[in-house]
Amino acid sequence: MTARPRAQRPRLPETSQGQRAARHAWNGGLTGKTRTGAEVAPYTWCTAPGCGSEATTGQPPAAGMVQVAAAGDGAGARWWCPGRCAVLARTRAELRAIPMRTTGGGR
């Protein structure tokens, strides 16, 4: 018999005073229903000037820009604003560097 996923496991009611006190302490004294999270766009376009431009020269287009070299796909390096854009570019470069399997239909 396999264990059910966490979402399908029955929840036991909090019956003891200690359990209620622990939950109260964990929530920082907050009680009641939780509110829904704000709608956040999964991706937004960067408005920083020069973000994503090709690194054809050794100088960044704006102060603080980070140069990220592409890996494995033959594309040149680009300048990205520090923060989210640079992190996404580095992540894409690392994922592209993972060798593809020739059999099995996946990475």
C-alpha positions as CSV (number, residue, x, y, z in Angstrom):
1,M,0.0,0.0,0.0
2,T,1.4,3.4,-0.9
3,A,1.0,6.5,1.1
4,R,-1.6,9.0,-0.1
5,P,-0.3,12.4,-1.2
6,R,-0.3,15.1,1.5
7,A,-3.3,16.8,0.0
8,Q,-5.4,13.7,0.4
9,R,-4.5,12.8,3.9
10,P,-7.2,13.5,6.5
11,R,-6.5,16.4,8.9
12,L,-7.0,15.7,12.6
13,P,-8.8,18.4,14.5
14,E,-6.9,20.5,16.9
15,T,-8.5,19.4,20.2
16,S,-5.9,20.0,22.9
17,Q,-5.2,23.4,24.4
18,G,-1.5,22.9,23.7
19,Q,-2.2,22.4,19.9
20,R,-4.3,25.6,19.8
21,A,-1.7,27.5,21.7
22,A,1.1,26.3,19.4
23,R,-1.0,27.3,16.3
24,H,-1.7,30.7,17.8
25,A,2.1,31.2,18.5
26,W,3.0,30.0,15.0
27,N,0.6,32.5,13.4
28,G,1.8,35.4,15.5
29,G,-1.5,35.7,17.2
30,L,-3.5,36.0,14.0
31,T,-6.7,34.1,13.8
32,G,-9.5,33.6,11.2
33,K,-9.5,32.7,7.6
34,T,-6.5,33.5,5.5
35,R,-6.9,36.0,2.7
36,T,-6.1,35.1,-0.9
37,G,-2.8,36.2,-2.4
38,A,-2.5,39.1,-4.8
39,E,-2.5,38.3,-8.5
40,V,1.1,38.6,-9.7
41,A,2.1,38.4,-13.3
42,P,4.5,35.5,-13.9
43,Y,6.6,37.7,-16.2
44,T,6.8,41.4,-16.8
45,W,9.0,43.2,-19.3
46,C,11.9,45.1,-17.9
47,T,11.9,48.8,-18.4
48,A,15.7,49.4,-17.6
49,P,17.4,51.0,-20.6
50,G,19.9,48.6,-22.3
51,C,18.6,45.5,-20.4
52,G,19.0,42.5,-22.7
53,S,21.2,44.2,-25.2
54,E,24.1,42.3,-26.9
55,A,27.5,42.6,-25.3
56,T,29.4,43.7,-28.4
57,T,31.7,46.0,-26.5
58,G,33.4,45.6,-23.2
59,Q,31.5,48.5,-21.6
60,P,27.9,48.1,-20.2
61,P,25.2,50.3,-21.7
62,A,24.3,51.6,-18.2
63,A,26.0,51.5,-14.8
64,G,25.5,48.4,-12.8
65,M,24.6,46.1,-15.7
66,V,25.7,42.4,-15.5
67,Q,27.1,40.5,-18.4
68,V,25.8,37.0,-18.8
69,A,27.3,34.6,-21.4
70,A,25.1,32.2,-23.1
71,A,26.0,28.6,-22.7
72,G,26.0,25.8,-25.3
73,D,23.6,27.4,-27.9
74,G,26.1,29.6,-29.7
75,A,24.5,32.9,-28.7
76,G,26.6,35.8,-27.6
77,A,26.7,37.4,-24.2
78,R,24.2,40.0,-23.2
79,W,23.9,42.8,-20.7
80,W,21.2,42.5,-18.1
81,C,20.1,44.7,-15.2
82,P,21.1,43.4,-11.8
83,G,18.4,41.4,-10.1
84,R,15.6,39.4,-11.7
85,C,16.7,39.8,-15.3
86,A,20.3,38.7,-14.6
87,V,19.0,35.7,-12.5
88,L,16.7,34.6,-15.3
89,A,19.4,34.9,-17.9
90,R,21.9,32.9,-15.8
91,T,19.2,30.2,-15.2
92,R,18.4,29.9,-18.9
93,A,22.2,29.6,-19.6
94,E,22.6,26.9,-17.0
95,L,19.6,25.0,-18.4
96,R,20.9,25.2,-21.9
97,A,24.2,23.8,-20.8
98,I,22.6,20.5,-19.7
99,P,23.3,17.9,-22.3
100,M,20.3,16.5,-24.1
101,R,19.8,12.7,-24.1
102,T,19.9,11.1,-27.5
103,T,17.3,8.5,-26.4
104,G,14.5,8.5,-23.9
105,G,12.8,11.7,-25.1
106,G,13.9,14.2,-22.5
107,R,16.7,15.8,-20.6
